Amino acid sequence: MTDFSNLESSNIWDYKPRWCQPWSILLTGIVFSVASWFIFNLIWITVIVSSLVMIWWVYFLIMYPRLFKEYVEKQQRIQN
């Protein structure tokens, strides 16, 4: 198991590369949604793509960082 007791931050974004930061996740999702409209020009495809993008955003921008922080803090309490 990974030792989290010596991590300086419980913020997941401090450990991710530039291409995996919140701004890049948001930008990629916007590009996918807009591109689906320009490529297919069908609203139902754009709605499906945008819905999937929003699910992706909720997981990676809200749930995943919160779960990481809770896990790290729990591991640090156990270590101390």
Distance bins in CASP14 RR format, pairs under 12 A and 6 or more apart:
PFRMAT RR
TARGET T0000
AUTHOR 0000-0000-0000
RMODE 2
METHOD distances of the structure
MODEL  1
1 71 0 0 0 0 0 1 0 0 0 0 0
1 75 0 0 0 0 1 0 0 0 0 0 0
1 78 0 0 0 0 0 1 0 0 0 0 0
1 79 0 0 0 0 0 1 0 0 0 0 0
2 15 0 0 0 0 0 1 0 0 0 0 0
2 68 0 0 0 0 0 1 0 0 0 0 0
2 71 0 0 0 0 1 0 0 0 0 0 0
2 72 0 0 0 0 1 0 0 0 0 0 0
2 75 0 0 0 0 1 0 0 0 0 0 0
2 76 0 0 0 0 0 1 0 0 0 0 0
2 79 0 0 0 0 0 1 0 0 0 0 0
3 72 0 0 0 0 0 1 0 0 0 0 0
3 75 1 0 0 1 0 0 0 0 0 0 0
3 76 0 0 0 0 1 0 0 0 0 0 0
3 78 0 0 0 0 0 1 0 0 0 0 0
3 79 1 0 0 1 0 0 0 0 0 0 0
4 10 0 0 0 0 1 0 0 0 0 0 0
4 12 0 0 0 0 0 1 0 0 0 0 0
4 15 0 0 0 0 0 1 0 0 0 0 0
4 68 0 0 0 0 1 0 0 0 0 0 0
4 69 0 0 0 0 0 1 0 0 0 0 0
4 70 0 0 0 0 0 1 0 0 0 0 0
4 71 1 0 0 1 0 0 0 0 0 0 0
4 72 1 0 1 0 0 0 0 0 0 0 0
4 73 0 0 0 0 1 0 0 0 0 0 0
4 74 0 0 0 0 1 0 0 0 0 0 0
4 75 1 1 0 0 0 0 0 0 0 0 0
4 76 1 0 0 1 0 0 0 0 0 0 0
4 77 0 0 0 0 0 1 0 0 0 0 0
4 78 0 0 0 0 1 0 0 0 0 0 0
4 79 1 0 0 1 0 0 0 0 0 0 0
4 80 0 0 0 0 0 1 0 0 0 0 0
5 72 0 0 0 0 1 0 0 0 0 0 0
5 73 0 0 0 0 0 1 0 0 0 0 0
5 74 0 0 0 0 0 1 0 0 0 0 0
5 75 1 0 0 1 0 0 0 0 0 0 0
5 76 1 0 1 0 0 0 0 0 0 0 0
5 77 0 0 0 0 1 0 0 0 0 0 0
5 78 0 0 0 0 1 0 0 0 0 0 0
5 79 1 1 0 0 0 0 0 0 0 0 0
5 80 1 0 0 1 0 0 0 0 0 0 0
6 72 0 0 0 0 0 1 0 0 0 0 0
6 75 0 0 0 0 0 1 0 0 0 0 0
6 76 0 0 0 0 1 0 0 0 0 0 0
6 79 0 0 0 0 1 0 0 0 0 0 0
6 80 0 0 0 0 0 1 0 0 0 0 0
7 14 0 0 0 0 1 0 0 0 0 0 0
7 15 0 0 0 0 1 0 0 0 0 0 0
7 68 0 0 0 0 0 1 0 0 0 0 0
7 69 0 0 0 0 0 1 0 0 0 0 0
7 71 0 0 0 0 0 1 0 0 0 0 0
7 72 1 0 1 0 0 0 0 0 0 0 0
7 73 0 0 0 0 1 0 0 0 0 0 0
7 75 0 0 0 0 1 0 0 0 0 0 0
7 76 1 0 0 1 0 0 0 0 0 0 0
7 79 0 0 0 0 0 1 0 0 0 0 0
8 14 1 0 0 1 0 0 0 0 0 0 0
8 15 0 0 0 0 1 0 0 0 0 0 0
8 72 0 0 0 0 0 1 0 0 0 0 0
8 76 0 0 0 0 0 1 0 0 0 0 0
9 15 1 0 0 1 0 0 0 0 0 0 0
9 16 0 0 0 0 0 1 0 0 0 0 0
9 65 0 0 0 0 0 1 0 0 0 0 0
9 68 0 0 0 0 0 1 0 0 0 0 0
9 69 0 0 0 0 1 0 0 0 0 0 0
9 72 0 0 0 0 1 0 0 0 0 0 0
9 73 0 0 0 0 0 1 0 0 0 0 0
9 76 0 0 0 0 0 1 0 0 0 0 0
10 65 0 0 0 0 1 0 0 0 0 0 0
10 66 0 0 0 0 0 1 0 0 0 0 0
10 67 0 0 0 0 0 1 0 0 0 0 0
10 68 1 0 0 1 0 0 0 0 0 0 0
10 69 1 0 1 0 0 0 0 0 0 0 0
10 70 0 0 0 0 1 0 0 0 0 0 0
10 71 0 0 0 0 1 0 0 0 0 0 0
10 72 1 0 1 0 0 0 0 0 0 0 0
10 73 1 0 1 0 0 0 0 0 0 0 0
10 74 0 0 0 0 0 1 0 0 0 0 0
10 75 0 0 0 0 1 0 0 0 0 0 0
10 76 1 0 0 1 0 0 0 0 0 0 0
10 77 0 0 0 0 0 1 0 0 0 0 0
11 21 0 0 0 0 0 1 0 0 0 0 0
11 22 0 0 0 0 0 1 0 0 0 0 0
11 64 0 0 0 0 0 1 0 0 0 0 0
11 65 1 0 0 1 0 0 0 0 0 0 0
11 66 0 0 0 0 0 1 0 0 0 0 0
11 68 0 0 0 0 1 0 0 0 0 0 0
11 69 1 0 0 1 0 0 0 0 0 0 0
11 72 0 0 0 0 1 0 0 0 0 0 0
11 73 0 0 0 0 0 1 0 0 0 0 0
12 20 0 0 0 0 1 0 0 0 0 0 0
12 21 0 0 0 0 0 1 0 0 0 0 0
12 22 0 0 0 0 0 1 0 0 0 0 0
12 25 0 0 0 0 0 1 0 0 0 0 0
12 60 0 0 0 0 1 0 0 0 0 0 0
12 61 0 0 0 0 0 1 0 0 0 0 0
12 62 0 0 0 0 0 1 0 0 0 0 0
12 63 0 0 0 0 0 1 0 0 0 0 0
12 64 1 0 0 1 0 0 0 0 0 0 0
12 65 1 0 1 0 0 0 0 0 0 0 0
12 66 0 0 0 0 1 0 0 0 0 0 0
12 67 0 0 0 0 1 0 0 0 0 0 0
12 68 1 0 1 0 0 0 0 0 0 0 0
12 69 1 0 0 1 0 0 0 0 0 0 0
12 70 0 0 0 0 0 1 0 0 0 0 0
12 71 0 0 0 0 1 0 0 0 0 0 0
12 72 0 0 0 0 1 0 0 0 0 0 0
13 20 0 0 0 0 1 0 0 0 0 0 0
13 21 1 0 1 0 0 0 0 0 0 0 0
13 22 1 0 0 1 0 0 0 0 0 0 0
13 23 0 0 0 0 1 0 0 0 0 0 0
13 24 0 0 0 0 0 1 0 0 0 0 0
13 25 0 0 0 0 0 1 0 0 0 0 0
13 60 0 0 0 0 0 1 0 0 0 0 0
13 61 0 0 0 0 1 0 0 0 0 0 0
13 64 0 0 0 0 0 1 0 0 0 0 0
13 65 1 0 0 1 0 0 0 0 0 0 0
13 68 0 0 0 0 1 0 0 0 0 0 0
13 69 0 0 0 0 0 1 0 0 0 0 0
14 20 0 0 0 0 0 1 0 0 0 0 0
14 21 0 0 0 0 0 1 0 0 0 0 0
14 65 0 0 0 0 0 1 0 0 0 0 0
14 68 0 0 0 0 0 1 0 0 0 0 0
14 69 0 0 0 0 0 1 0 0 0 0 0
14 72 0 0 0 0 0 1 0 0 0 0 0
15 21 0 0 0 0 0 1 0 0 0 0 0
15 65 0 0 0 0 0 1 0 0 0 0 0
15 68 0 0 0 0 1 0 0 0 0 0 0
15 69 0 0 0 0 0 1 0 0 0 0 0
15 72 0 0 0 0 0 1 0 0 0 0 0
16 22 0 0 0 0 1 0 0 0 0 0 0
16 23 0 0 0 0 0 1 0 0 0 0 0
16 24 0 0 0 0 1 0 0 0 0 0 0
16 25 0 0 0 0 1 0 0 0 0 0 0
16 60 0 0 0 0 0 1 0 0 0 0 0
16 61 0 0 0 0 0 1 0 0 0 0 0
16 64 0 0 0 0 0 1 0 0 0 0 0
16 65 0 0 0 0 1 0 0 0 0 0 0
16 68 0 0 0 0 0 1 0 0 0 0 0
17 24 0 0 0 0 1 0 0 0 0 0 0
18 24 1 0 0 1 0 0 0 0 0 0 0
18 25 0 0 0 0 0 1 0 0 0 0 0
18 27 0 0 0 0 0 1 0 0 0 0 0
19 25 0 0 0 0 1 0 0 0 0 0 0
19 27 0 0 0 0 0 1 0 0 0 0 0
19 28 0 0 0 0 1 0 0 0 0 0 0
20 26 0 0 0 0 0 1 0 0 0 0 0
20 27 0 0 0 0 0 1 0 0 0 0 0
20 28 0 0 0 0 0 1 0 0 0 0 0
20 60 0 0 0 0 1 0 0 0 0 0 0
20 61 0 0 0 0 0 1 0 0 0 0 0
20 64 0 0 0 0 0 1 0 0 0 0 0
20 65 0 0 0 0 0 1 0 0 0 0 0
21 27 0 0 0 0 1 0 0 0 0 0 0
21 28 0 0 0 0 0 1 0 0 0 0 0
21 60 0 0 0 0 0 1 0 0 0 0 0
21 61 0 0 0 0 0 1 0 0 0 0 0
21 65 0 0 0 0 0 1 0 0 0 0 0
22 28 0 0 0 0 0 1 0 0 0 0 0
22 29 0 0 0 0 0 1 0 0 0 0 0
22 57 0 0 0 0 1 0 0 0 0 0 0
22 60 0 0 0 0 1 0 0 0 0 0 0
22 61 1 0 1 0 0 0 0 0 0 0 0
22 62 0 0 0 0 0 1 0 0 0 0 0
22 64 0 0 0 0 0 1 0 0 0 0 0
22 65 0 0 0 0 1 0 0 0 0 0 0
23 29 0 0 0 0 0 1 0 0 0 0 0
23 30 0 0 0 0 0 1 0 0 0 0 0
23 61 0 0 0 0 0 1 0 0 0 0 0
24 30 0 0 0 0 0 1 0 0 0 0 0
24 31 0 0 0 0 0 1 0 0 0 0 0
24 57 0 0 0 0 0 1 0 0 0 0 0
24 60 0 0 0 0 0 1 0 0 0 0 0
24 61 0 0 0 0 0 1 0 0 0 0 0
25 31 0 0 0 0 0 1 0 0 0 0 0
25 32 0 0 0 0 0 1 0 0 0 0 0
25 53 0 0 0 0 1 0 0 0 0 0 0
25 54 0 0 0 0 0 1 0 0 0 0 0
25 56 1 0 0 1 0 0 0 0 0 0 0
25 57 1 0 0 1 0 0 0 0 0 0 0
25 58 0 0 0 0 0 1 0 0 0 0 0
25 59 0 0 0 0 0 1 0 0 0 0 0
25 60 1 0 1 0 0 0 0 0 0 0 0
25 61 1 0 0 1 0 0 0 0 0 0 0
25 62 0 0 0 0 0 1 0 0 0 0 0
25 64 0 0 0 0 0 1 0 0 0 0 0
25 65 0 0 0 0 0 1 0 0 0 0 0
26 32 0 0 0 0 0 1 0 0 0 0 0
26 33 0 0 0 0 0 1 0 0 0 0 0
26 53 0 0 0 0 1 0 0 0 0 0 0
26 54 0 0 0 0 0 1 0 0 0 0 0
26 56 0 0 0 0 0 1 0 0 0 0 0
26 57 1 0 0 1 0 0 0 0 0 0 0
26 60 0 0 0 0 1 0 0 0 0 0 0
26 61 1 0 0 1 0 0 0 0 0 0 0
27 33 0 0 0 0 0 1 0 0 0 0 0
27 34 0 0 0 0 0 1 0 0 0 0 0
27 53 0 0 0 0 0 1 0 0 0 0 0
27 57 0 0 0 0 0 1 0 0 0 0 0
28 34 0 0 0 0 0 1 0 0 0 0 0
28 35 0 0 0 0 0 1 0 0 0 0 0
28 49 0 0 0 0 0 1 0 0 0 0 0
28 53 0 0 0 0 1 0 0 0 0 0 0
28 56 0 0 0 0 1 0 0 0 0 0 0
28 57 0 0 0 0 1 0 0 0 0 0 0
28 60 0 0 0 0 0 1 0 0 0 0 0
28 61 0 0 0 0 0 1 0 0 0 0 0
29 35 0 0 0 0 1 0 0 0 0 0 0
29 36 0 0 0 0 0 1 0 0 0 0 0
29 49 0 0 0 0 1 0 0 0 0 0 0
29 50 0 0 0 0 1 0 0 0 0 0 0
29 51 0 0 0 0 0 1 0 0 0 0 0
29 52 0 0 0 0 1 0 0 0 0 0 0
29 53 1 0 1 0 0 0 0 0 0 0 0
29 54 0 0 0 0 1 0 0 0 0 0 0
29 55 0 0 0 0 0 1 0 0 0 0 0
29 56 1 0 0 1 0 0 0 0 0 0 0
29 57 1 0 0 1 0 0 0 0 0 0 0
29 60 0 0 0 0 0 1 0 0 0 0 0
29 61 0 0 0 0 0 1 0 0 0 0 0
30 36 0 0 0 0 0 1 0 0 0 0 0
30 37 0 0 0 0 0 1 0 0 0 0 0
30 49 0 0 0 0 0 1 0 0 0 0 0
30 50 0 0 0 0 1 0 0 0 0 0 0
30 53 0 0 0 0 1 0 0 0 0 0 0
30 54 0 0 0 0 0 1 0 0 0 0 0
30 56 0 0 0 0 0 1 0 0 0 0 0
30 57 0 0 0 0 0 1 0 0 0 0 0
31 37 0 0 0 0 0 1 0 0 0 0 0
31 38 0 0 0 0 0 1 0 0 0 0 0
31 39 0 0 0 0 0 1 0 0 0 0 0
31 49 0 0 0 0 0 1 0 0 0 0 0
31 50 0 0 0 0 0 1 0 0 0 0 0
31 53 0 0 0 0 1 0 0 0 0 0 0
32 38 0 0 0 0 0 1 0 0 0 0 0
32 39 0 0 0 0 0 1 0 0 0 0 0
32 40 0 0 0 0 0 1 0 0 0 0 0
32 45 0 0 0 0 0 1 0 0 0 0 0
32 46 0 0 0 0 1 0 0 0 0 0 0
32 48 0 0 0 0 0 1 0 0 0 0 0
32 49 1 0 1 0 0 0 0 0 0 0 0
32 50 0 0 0 0 1 0 0 0 0 0 0
32 51 0 0 0 0 0 1 0 0 0 0 0
32 52 0 0 0 0 1 0 0 0 0 0 0
32 53 1 0 1 0 0 0 0 0 0 0 0
32 54 0 0 0 0 0 1 0 0 0 0 0
32 56 0 0 0 0 1 0 0 0 0 0 0
32 57 0 0 0 0 0 1 0 0 0 0 0
33 39 0 0 0 0 0 1 0 0 0 0 0
33 40 0 0 0 0 0 1 0 0 0 0 0
33 43 0 0 0 0 0 1 0 0 0 0 0
33 45 0 0 0 0 0 1 0 0 0 0 0
33 46 1 0 0 1 0 0 0 0 0 0 0
33 47 0 0 0 0 1 0 0 0 0 0 0
33 48 0 0 0 0 0 1 0 0 0 0 0
33 49 1 0 1 0 0 0 0 0 0 0 0
33 50 1 0 1 0 0 0 0 0 0 0 0
33 51 0 0 0 0 1 0 0 0 0 0 0
33 52 0 0 0 0 1 0 0 0 0 0 0
33 53 1 0 1 0 0 0 0 0 0 0 0
33 54 0 0 0 0 1 0 0 0 0 0 0
33 56 0 0 0 0 0 1 0 0 0 0 0
33 57 0 0 0 0 0 1 0 0 0 0 0
34 40 0 0 0 0 0 1 0 0 0 0 0
34 41 0 0 0 0 0 1 0 0 0 0 0
34 46 0 0 0 0 1 0 0 0 0 0 0
34 49 0 0 0 0 1 0 0 0 0 0 0
34 50 0 0 0 0 1 0 0 0 0 0 0
34 53 0 0 0 0 0 1 0 0 0 0 0
35 41 0 0 0 0 0 1 0 0 0 0 0
35 45 0 0 0 0 0 1 0 0 0 0 0
35 46 0 0 0 0 1 0 0 0 0 0 0
35 49 0 0 0 0 1 0 0 0 0 0 0
35 50 0 0 0 0 0 1 0 0 0 0 0
35 53 0 0 0 0 0 1 0 0 0 0 0
36 42 0 0 0 0 1 0 0 0 0 0 0
36 43 0 0 0 0 1 0 0 0 0 0 0
36 44 0 0 0 0 0 1 0 0 0 0 0
36 45 1 0 1 0 0 0 0 0 0 0 0
36 46 1 0 1 0 0 0 0 0 0 0 0
36 47 0 0 0 0 1 0 0 0 0 0 0
36 48 0 0 0 0 1 0 0 0 0 0 0
36 49 1 0 1 0 0 0 0 0 0 0 0
36 50 1 0 0 1 0 0 0 0 0 0 0
36 51 0 0 0 0 0 1 0 0 0 0 0
36 52 0 0 0 0 1 0 0 0 0 0 0
36 53 0 0 0 0 1 0 0 0 0 0 0
37 43 1 0 0 1 0 0 0 0 0 0 0
37 44 0 0 0 0 0 1 0 0 0 0 0
37 45 0 0 0 0 1 0 0 0 0 0 0
37 46 1 0 1 0 0 0 0 0 0 0 0
37 47 0 0 0 0 1 0 0 0 0 0 0
37 48 0 0 0 0 0 1 0 0 0 0 0
37 49 0 0 0 0 1 0 0 0 0 0 0
37 50 0 0 0 0 1 0 0 0 0 0 0
38 45 0 0 0 0 0 1 0 0 0 0 0
38 46 0 0 0 0 1 0 0 0 0 0 0
38 49 0 0 0 0 0 1 0 0 0 0 0
39 45 0 0 0 0 1 0 0 0 0 0 0
39 46 0 0 0 0 1 0 0 0 0 0 0
39 49 0 0 0 0 1 0 0 0 0 0 0
40 46 1 0 0 1 0 0 0 0 0 0 0
40 47 0 0 0 0 0 1 0 0 0 0 0
40 48 0 0 0 0 0 1 0 0 0 0 0
40 49 0 0 0 0 1 0 0 0 0 0 0
42 48 0 0 0 0 1 0 0 0 0 0 0
42 49 0 0 0 0 0 1 0 0 0 0 0
43 49 0 0 0 0 0 1 0 0 0 0 0
43 50 0 0 0 0 0 1 0 0 0 0 0
44 50 0 0 0 0 0 1 0 0 0 0 0
44 51 0 0 0 0 0 1 0 0 0 0 0
45 51 0 0 0 0 0 1 0 0 0 0 0
45 52 0 0 0 0 0 1 0 0 0 0 0
46 52 0 0 0 0 0 1 0 0 0 0 0
46 53 0 0 0 0 0 1 0 0 0 0 0
47 53 0 0 0 0 0 1 0 0 0 0 0
47 54 0 0 0 0 0 1 0 0 0 0 0
48 54 0 0 0 0 0 1 0 0 0 0 0
48 55 0 0 0 0 0 1 0 0 0 0 0
49 55 0 0 0 0 0 1 0 0 0 0 0
49 56 0 0 0 0 0 1 0 0 0 0 0
50 56 0 0 0 0 0 1 0 0 0 0 0
50 57 0 0 0 0 0 1 0 0 0 0 0
51 57 0 0 0 0 0 1 0 0 0 0 0
51 58 0 0 0 0 0 1 0 0 0 0 0
52 58 0 0 0 0 0 1 0 0 0 0 0
52 59 0 0 0 0 0 1 0 0 0 0 0
53 59 0 0 0 0 0 1 0 0 0 0 0
53 60 0 0 0 0 0 1 0 0 0 0 0
53 61 0 0 0 0 0 1 0 0 0 0 0
54 60 0 0 0 0 0 1 0 0 0 0 0
54 61 0 0 0 0 0 1 0 0 0 0 0
54 62 0 0 0 0 0 1 0 0 0 0 0
55 61 0 0 0 0 0 1 0 0 0 0 0
55 62 0 0 0 0 0 1 0 0 0 0 0
55 63 0 0 0 0 0 1 0 0 0 0 0
56 62 0 0 0 0 0 1 0 0 0 0 0
56 63 0 0 0 0 0 1 0 0 0 0 0
56 64 0 0 0 0 0 1 0 0 0 0 0
57 63 0 0 0 0 1 0 0 0 0 0 0
57 64 0 0 0 0 0 1 0 0 0 0 0
57 65 0 0 0 0 0 1 0 0 0 0 0
58 64 0 0 0 0 1 0 0 0 0 0 0
58 65 0 0 0 0 0 1 0 0 0 0 0
58 66 0 0 0 0 0 1 0 0 0 0 0
59 65 0 0 0 0 0 1 0 0 0 0 0
59 66 0 0 0 0 0 1 0 0 0 0 0
59 67 0 0 0 0 1 0 0 0 0 0 0
60 66 0 0 0 0 0 1 0 0 0 0 0
60 67 0 0 0 0 0 1 0 0 0 0 0
60 68 0 0 0 0 0 1 0 0 0 0 0
62 68 0 0 0 0 0 1 0 0 0 0 0
62 69 0 0 0 0 0 1 0 0 0 0 0
63 69 0 0 0 0 0 1 0 0 0 0 0
63 70 0 0 0 0 0 1 0 0 0 0 0
64 70 0 0 0 0 0 1 0 0 0 0 0
64 71 0 0 0 0 0 1 0 0 0 0 0
65 71 0 0 0 0 0 1 0 0 0 0 0
65 72 0 0 0 0 0 1 0 0 0 0 0
66 72 0 0 0 0 0 1 0 0 0 0 0
66 73 0 0 0 0 0 1 0 0 0 0 0
67 73 0 0 0 0 0 1 0 0 0 0 0
67 74 0 0 0 0 0 1 0 0 0 0 0
68 74 0 0 0 0 0 1 0 0 0 0 0
68 75 0 0 0 0 0 1 0 0 0 0 0
69 75 0 0 0 0 0 1 0 0 0 0 0
69 76 0 0 0 0 0 1 0 0 0 0 0
70 76 0 0 0 0 0 1 0 0 0 0 0
70 77 0 0 0 0 0 1 0 0 0 0 0
71 77 0 0 0 0 0 1 0 0 0 0 0
71 78 0 0 0 0 0 1 0 0 0 0 0
72 78 0 0 0 0 0 1 0 0 0 0 0
72 79 0 0 0 0 0 1 0 0 0 0 0
73 79 0 0 0 0 0 1 0 0 0 0 0
73 80 0 0 0 0 0 1 0 0 0 0 0
74 80 0 0 0 0 0 1 0 0 0 0 0
END
